[in-house]
Amino acid sequence: GEYFSEEQMRMREPLLYEQYIGQFLTDEEVTEAMLDGAQEGQAGGGGSCGLANLLLNSYQERLIQNRLQEEQDREDGAQEEDEDDEGKSV
């Protein structure tokens, strides 16, 4: 089903998706995935719906990127704390 589609997995857990799948994608595959999402929006039926879907997709992409950045920052902070703790205990 759609639950296990790449886009749905990316929306649920952007950091895990990036770590396990995204790092292996070529630039062409990333561009192709973005174009496929835009074409799905346009195929939805008409110019205004296509534009609305395009705007919605770009907004969702921005949300995913913001969430990914937050999760990466949180993980980097946790790693720095672990390194600090190791330095103090030695």
CNS distance restraints for C-alpha pairs under 8 A (distance, minus, plus):
assign (resid   1 and name CA) (resid   5 and name CA) 7.20 0.50 0.50
assign (resid   2 and name CA) (resid   8 and name CA) 7.09 0.50 0.50
assign (resid   3 and name CA) (resid   8 and name CA) 5.96 0.50 0.50
assign (resid   3 and name CA) (resid   9 and name CA) 7.32 0.50 0.50
assign (resid   4 and name CA) (resid   8 and name CA) 6.40 0.50 0.50
assign (resid   4 and name CA) (resid   9 and name CA) 6.17 0.50 0.50
assign (resid   5 and name CA) (resid   9 and name CA) 6.24 0.50 0.50
assign (resid   6 and name CA) (resid  10 and name CA) 6.03 0.50 0.50
assign (resid   7 and name CA) (resid  11 and name CA) 6.16 0.50 0.50
assign (resid   8 and name CA) (resid  12 and name CA) 6.23 0.50 0.50
assign (resid   9 and name CA) (resid  13 and name CA) 6.17 0.50 0.50
assign (resid   9 and name CA) (resid  14 and name CA) 7.48 0.50 0.50
assign (resid   9 and name CA) (resid  17 and name CA) 6.78 0.50 0.50
assign (resid  10 and name CA) (resid  14 and name CA) 4.73 0.50 0.50
assign (resid  10 and name CA) (resid  16 and name CA) 7.97 0.50 0.50
assign (resid  10 and name CA) (resid  17 and name CA) 5.41 0.50 0.50
assign (resid  10 and name CA) (resid  18 and name CA) 7.83 0.50 0.50
assign (resid  10 and name CA) (resid  64 and name CA) 7.87 0.50 0.50
assign (resid  11 and name CA) (resid  64 and name CA) 6.27 0.50 0.50
assign (resid  13 and name CA) (resid  17 and name CA) 6.16 0.50 0.50
assign (resid  14 and name CA) (resid  18 and name CA) 6.06 0.50 0.50
assign (resid  14 and name CA) (resid  64 and name CA) 6.53 0.50 0.50
assign (resid  14 and name CA) (resid  65 and name CA) 7.83 0.50 0.50
assign (resid  14 and name CA) (resid  67 and name CA) 7.14 0.50 0.50
assign (resid  14 and name CA) (resid  68 and name CA) 5.37 0.50 0.50
assign (resid  15 and name CA) (resid  19 and name CA) 6.14 0.50 0.50
assign (resid  15 and name CA) (resid  68 and name CA) 5.38 0.50 0.50
assign (resid  15 and name CA) (resid  71 and name CA) 6.44 0.50 0.50
assign (resid  15 and name CA) (resid  72 and name CA) 6.92 0.50 0.50
assign (resid  16 and name CA) (resid  20 and name CA) 6.01 0.50 0.50
assign (resid  17 and name CA) (resid  21 and name CA) 5.38 0.50 0.50
assign (resid  17 and name CA) (resid  22 and name CA) 6.00 0.50 0.50
assign (resid  18 and name CA) (resid  22 and name CA) 4.11 0.50 0.50
assign (resid  18 and name CA) (resid  23 and name CA) 5.81 0.50 0.50
assign (resid  19 and name CA) (resid  23 and name CA) 6.07 0.50 0.50
assign (resid  20 and name CA) (resid  24 and name CA) 7.84 0.50 0.50
assign (resid  21 and name CA) (resid  25 and name CA) 6.88 0.50 0.50
assign (resid  25 and name CA) (resid  29 and name CA) 5.89 0.50 0.50
assign (resid  25 and name CA) (resid  30 and name CA) 6.47 0.50 0.50
assign (resid  26 and name CA) (resid  30 and name CA) 6.41 0.50 0.50
assign (resid  27 and name CA) (resid  31 and name CA) 6.18 0.50 0.50
assign (resid  28 and name CA) (resid  32 and name CA) 5.98 0.50 0.50
assign (resid  29 and name CA) (resid  33 and name CA) 6.09 0.50 0.50
assign (resid  30 and name CA) (resid  34 and name CA) 6.39 0.50 0.50
assign (resid  31 and name CA) (resid  35 and name CA) 6.23 0.50 0.50
assign (resid  32 and name CA) (resid  36 and name CA) 6.08 0.50 0.50
assign (resid  33 and name CA) (resid  37 and name CA) 6.34 0.50 0.50
assign (resid  34 and name CA) (resid  38 and name CA) 6.44 0.50 0.50
assign (resid  35 and name CA) (resid  39 and name CA) 6.10 0.50 0.50
assign (resid  36 and name CA) (resid  40 and name CA) 6.14 0.50 0.50
assign (resid  37 and name CA) (resid  41 and name CA) 6.48 0.50 0.50
assign (resid  37 and name CA) (resid  57 and name CA) 7.39 0.50 0.50
assign (resid  38 and name CA) (resid  42 and name CA) 6.44 0.50 0.50
assign (resid  38 and name CA) (resid  53 and name CA) 7.58 0.50 0.50
assign (resid  38 and name CA) (resid  54 and name CA) 5.76 0.50 0.50
assign (resid  38 and name CA) (resid  57 and name CA) 7.37 0.50 0.50
assign (resid  39 and name CA) (resid  43 and name CA) 6.03 0.50 0.50
assign (resid  40 and name CA) (resid  44 and name CA) 6.35 0.50 0.50
assign (resid  41 and name CA) (resid  49 and name CA) 7.31 0.50 0.50
assign (resid  41 and name CA) (resid  50 and name CA) 4.96 0.50 0.50
assign (resid  41 and name CA) (resid  51 and name CA) 7.60 0.50 0.50
assign (resid  41 and name CA) (resid  52 and name CA) 7.93 0.50 0.50
assign (resid  41 and name CA) (resid  53 and name CA) 4.82 0.50 0.50
assign (resid  41 and name CA) (resid  54 and name CA) 5.99 0.50 0.50
assign (resid  42 and name CA) (resid  46 and name CA) 6.86 0.50 0.50
assign (resid  42 and name CA) (resid  47 and name CA) 6.97 0.50 0.50
assign (resid  42 and name CA) (resid  49 and name CA) 6.96 0.50 0.50
assign (resid  42 and name CA) (resid  50 and name CA) 3.84 0.50 0.50
assign (resid  42 and name CA) (resid  51 and name CA) 7.11 0.50 0.50
assign (resid  42 and name CA) (resid  53 and name CA) 7.16 0.50 0.50
assign (resid  42 and name CA) (resid  54 and name CA) 7.53 0.50 0.50
assign (resid  43 and name CA) (resid  50 and name CA) 6.93 0.50 0.50
assign (resid  44 and name CA) (resid  49 and name CA) 6.65 0.50 0.50
assign (resid  44 and name CA) (resid  50 and name CA) 6.38 0.50 0.50
assign (resid  45 and name CA) (resid  49 and name CA) 6.22 0.50 0.50
assign (resid  45 and name CA) (resid  50 and name CA) 6.85 0.50 0.50
assign (resid  46 and name CA) (resid  50 and name CA) 6.01 0.50 0.50
assign (resid  47 and name CA) (resid  51 and name CA) 6.17 0.50 0.50
assign (resid  48 and name CA) (resid  52 and name CA) 6.09 0.50 0.50
assign (resid  49 and name CA) (resid  53 and name CA) 5.98 0.50 0.50
assign (resid  50 and name CA) (resid  54 and name CA) 6.03 0.50 0.50
assign (resid  51 and name CA) (resid  55 and name CA) 6.16 0.50 0.50
assign (resid  52 and name CA) (resid  56 and name CA) 6.08 0.50 0.50
assign (resid  53 and name CA) (resid  57 and name CA) 5.91 0.50 0.50
assign (resid  54 and name CA) (resid  58 and name CA) 6.19 0.50 0.50
assign (resid  55 and name CA) (resid  59 and name CA) 6.17 0.50 0.50
assign (resid  56 and name CA) (resid  60 and name CA) 6.13 0.50 0.50
assign (resid  57 and name CA) (resid  61 and name CA) 6.03 0.50 0.50
assign (resid  58 and name CA) (resid  62 and name CA) 6.22 0.50 0.50
assign (resid  59 and name CA) (resid  63 and name CA) 6.34 0.50 0.50
assign (resid  60 and name CA) (resid  64 and name CA) 6.18 0.50 0.50
assign (resid  61 and name CA) (resid  65 and name CA) 6.17 0.50 0.50
assign (resid  62 and name CA) (resid  66 and name CA) 6.14 0.50 0.50
assign (resid  63 and name CA) (resid  67 and name CA) 6.12 0.50 0.50
assign (resid  64 and name CA) (resid  68 and name CA) 6.03 0.50 0.50
assign (resid  65 and name CA) (resid  69 and name CA) 6.16 0.50 0.50
assign (resid  66 and name CA) (resid  70 and name CA) 6.24 0.50 0.50
assign (resid  67 and name CA) (resid  71 and name CA) 6.16 0.50 0.50
assign (resid  68 and name CA) (resid  72 and name CA) 6.13 0.50 0.50
assign (resid  69 and name CA) (resid  73 and name CA) 6.11 0.50 0.50
assign (resid  70 and name CA) (resid  74 and name CA) 6.14 0.50 0.50
assign (resid  71 and name CA) (resid  75 and name CA) 6.11 0.50 0.50
assign (resid  72 and name CA) (resid  76 and name CA) 6.06 0.50 0.50
assign (resid  73 and name CA) (resid  77 and name CA) 6.14 0.50 0.50
assign (resid  74 and name CA) (resid  78 and name CA) 6.27 0.50 0.50
assign (resid  75 and name CA) (resid  79 and name CA) 6.26 0.50 0.50
assign (resid  76 and name CA) (resid  80 and name CA) 6.25 0.50 0.50
assign (resid  77 and name CA) (resid  81 and name CA) 6.27 0.50 0.50
assign (resid  78 and name CA) (resid  82 and name CA) 6.27 0.50 0.50
assign (resid  79 and name CA) (resid  83 and name CA) 6.25 0.50 0.50
assign (resid  80 and name CA) (resid  84 and name CA) 6.17 0.50 0.50
assign (resid  81 and name CA) (resid  85 and name CA) 6.10 0.50 0.50
assign (resid  82 and name CA) (resid  86 and name CA) 6.22 0.50 0.50
assign (resid  83 and name CA) (resid  87 and name CA) 6.24 0.50 0.50
assign (resid  84 and name CA) (resid  88 and name CA) 6.35 0.50 0.50
assign (resid  85 and name CA) (resid  89 and name CA) 6.34 0.50 0.50
assign (resid  86 and name CA) (resid  90 and name CA) 6.49 0.50 0.50
